[in-house]
Amino acid sequence: MLAEKIFSLVKQIPKGKVTTYAELAKAIGNKKLARVVGRILSKNPKPIEIPCHRVVRSDGGVGGYKWGVIKKIELLRNEGIEVKNGKIVKLEKYFYRF
């Protein structure tokens, strides 16, 4: 199932790193499915176990989160990721590639 594959990949993202919806889509074999990845992550049944807060937009914007953008930013900052004005500062510094 697609959701299980995406959730499995998200579990691989180390603390202090982020990836993008597009990178996840590419990892599952279709780079055009970034929005689908986002929709699936919005239904994440276990947001702590499956750390979807580590998935952001390709432009560095934090994107959405089940518990709200403010909570997502808080979680990212707690992992040492610099966020300013709703964007990851120097995305390439924290980027995790599959």
Secondary structure, DSSP 8 states (H G I E B T S, - for coil): -HHHHHHHHHHTS-TT-BEEHHHHHHHTT-GGGHHHHHHHHHT-S-TTTS-GGGEE-TTSB----TT-HHHHHHHHHHTT--EETTEETTHHHHB---
